[in-house]
Amino acid sequence: MGYSRSIQLQNGNFQLYANQVIHSMIPSEVYDVANDQLQIPNQIFFSLTPDVHVNGNTCVGTTAVWDAANGYISPSIVGTDIGCGIRVYLTTLHKQDLADIRLKQKIIRAIEKFIPLTDQIPSHYRSLSLSAILQHGLPALSAKYRNKRSLSHVELSSSPVGVCVLSNISEHMKKRAENQLGTLGNGNHFIEIQSVTIPEENKEIARLWGLFEGQVIFLIHTGSRAWGKALAASYTEDFISVMEKLKLPRTPSNLLYLPLSHPVGMKYFHMMSSALNYAIVNRHLIGFGIENALKRIFGAKFQTHLLYDLMHNYALMETHQNQTYIVHRKGTTRALPALHPANPLIYNQTGHPALIPGSMGTPSYIMVGGSNGIENYYSICHGAGRIFANQTSCQQFELDGKSNTLIVDNNESVVLNRWTKERLWEESPATYKEVNQVTNTIVGAKLASIVAKCIPLIVIKAR
């Protein structure tokens, strides 16, 4: 059956990317939810990646595409963690430099001083203008916080936002958003410090990107925090009202959708864009804090370099093969190949890095777009993807309570910051698909190839 198959459902067909192992694990609930999503009119393409799982009334792993001329916008597909994504920084350190567990613990303590890990500790950046950040994204930050790579090594540095669409957001939510700038948030969001292994296949691309064997990097996974969730109260009733007026069918799971050309649909697009701006600045400020924390340990001359920042929950206007589309990605990552015109200039000759986190204690991957990318509108997986295993299956690892060190299957040790056992079970490797099977599908389907495998050394999560 290979790595990709067309699935016919009552309301239409979709493309499923899954190898034999992944395909055998997909529950019937996924197909029910996919059938629901297919009821939104005018879709020209719909697919699910191998990390697929149901989240609310939609599937994580969705790519849904419309022609821009008669396209629809769906807040349900985008979700509320708008702009959630991955940012990766390179360092000049080698994993041998972090061999001492006590040093890893010292790094954790230093980072915790710069990155609030509970909502009880407010943002260190409350003096920044929230309004400017929501409207302009990274360009709103002063030179104190930005360098040459800040705008050039990102998927999207700024999304245009009409300020009037934010006027009806409560002051309480704006204050909350101010208090959360530069903070991680809970759930599956995390900071990981990792070491790099480079396969033979893409060694030259790795070299061009500044990667080397054994290199220490750090990865940030978070999004728009409470701001993205707060927007739901401002559009939900309007969407329902307009859907009724336009006599658009309500799906069994009550998906929200409207023509993008409708004023309410366009208003949501601008509101969503404000959350994209917030999310990119949020990850940027977390990276700024981590760099300062590491300088406390390794000296003022220590430097990091941003490799790339990209999102996996959003809807964007994109041009492919001279045609403009509205592309929704919910839990999928854009992976453009070499010479695609939407690549940042710095990555035009190679394609940009596509950043795929594993689960706590398992590898993450840095990939690059492949020859068949256009078949899936250049979307690949966004991570391992949950399987919601129960706690009895979580015995694949052991925790050294004294050092708070996770011992995983390959006897590697991963040092954690302090958090509860319940959270440990929730985010353990057993609650996720095997990331190697997920990436095997992506590589087998020629949507992308692996440039680096990244092994966790330190994992930091909210408490």
URCORCOR-V767187 format. One record per backbone hydrogen bond with DSSP energy under -1.0 kcal/mol. CO is the residue of the C=O (numbers start at 1). NH is the residue of the N-H. If there is no record, write none. Layout:
BEGIN
CO;NH + CO;NH
END
This chain:
BEGIN
3;18 + 5;16 + 7;14 + 9;12 + 12;9 + 14;7 + 15;48 + 16;5 + 19;23 + 20;24 + 22;25 + 27;30 + 28;32 + 29;33 + 30;34 + 31;35 + 32;36 + 33;37 + 34;38 + 36;39 + 37;40 + 45;65 + 46;15 + 47;63 + 48;17 + 49;52 + 53;60 + 55;58 + 58;55 + 60;53 + 61;49 + 62;330 + 63;47 + 64;328 + 65;44 + 65;45 + 66;326 + 71;260 + 73;258 + 74;78 + 75;79 + 80;82 + 81;84 + 84;312 + 85;222 + 86;310 + 87;220 + 88;307 + 88;308 + 89;218 + 90;305 + 93;216 + 94;97 + 95;98 + 96;99 + 100;104 + 101;105 + 102;106 + 103;107 + 104;108 + 105;109 + 106;110 + 107;111 + 108;112 + 111;114 + 111;115 + 116;184 + 117;463 + 118;121 + 125;128 + 129;133 + 130;134 + 131;135 + 132;136 + 133;137 + 137;140 + 138;141 + 142;145 + 147;150 + 149;153 + 157;138 + 162;165 + 163;166 + 164;167 + 166;169 + 170;174 + 171;175 + 172;176 + 173;177 + 174;178 + 175;179 + 179;123 + 180;183 + 186;189 + 190;221 + 191;460 + 192;219 + 193;457 + 193;458 + 194;217 + 195;455 + 196;214 + 197;453 + 200;203 + 202;206 + 203;207 + 204;208 + 205;209 + 206;211 + 207;210 + 212;215 + 214;95 + 215;196 + 216;91 + 217;194 + 218;89 + 219;192 + 220;87 + 221;190 + 222;85 + 224;227 + 226;230 + 227;231 + 229;232 + 231;234 + 232;236 + 235;239 + 236;240 + 237;241 + 238;242 + 239;243 + 240;244 + 241;245 + 242;246 + 243;248 + 251;254 + 258;73 + 259;262 + 262;266 + 263;267 + 264;268 + 265;269 + 266;270 + 267;271 + 268;272 + 269;273 + 270;274 + 271;275 + 272;276 + 273;277 + 274;278 + 275;279 + 276;280 + 277;281 + 278;282 + 279;283 + 280;284 + 281;285 + 282;286 + 283;287 + 284;288 + 285;289 + 286;290 + 287;291 + 288;292 + 289;293 + 290;294 + 291;295 + 292;296 + 294;298 + 295;299 + 299;302 + 305;90 + 308;88 + 309;155 + 310;86 + 312;331 + 312;332 + 313;83 + 314;329 + 316;327 + 318;325 + 320;323 + 323;320 + 324;68 + 325;318 + 326;66 + 327;316 + 328;64 + 329;314 + 330;61 + 330;62 + 333;380 + 337;340 + 340;343 + 344;347 + 345;348 + 347;351 + 348;339 + 354;367 + 356;365 + 359;362 + 364;454 + 365;356 + 366;451 + 366;452 + 367;354 + 368;449 + 370;373 + 372;375 + 373;376 + 373;378 + 374;377 + 376;379 + 378;335 + 380;333 + 385;433 + 390;393 + 391;394 + 398;407 + 400;404 + 400;405 + 404;416 + 405;400 + 406;414 + 407;398 + 408;411 + 412;408 + 414;406 + 415;459 + 420;424 + 421;425 + 422;426 + 423;427 + 425;428 + 428;431 + 429;432 + 431;387 + 431;388 + 434;437 + 434;438 + 435;439 + 436;440 + 437;441 + 438;442 + 439;443 + 440;444 + 441;445 + 442;447 + 443;446 + 446;372 + 447;370 + 449;368 + 452;366 + 453;197 + 454;364 + 455;195 + 457;415 + 458;193 + 459;417 + 460;191
END
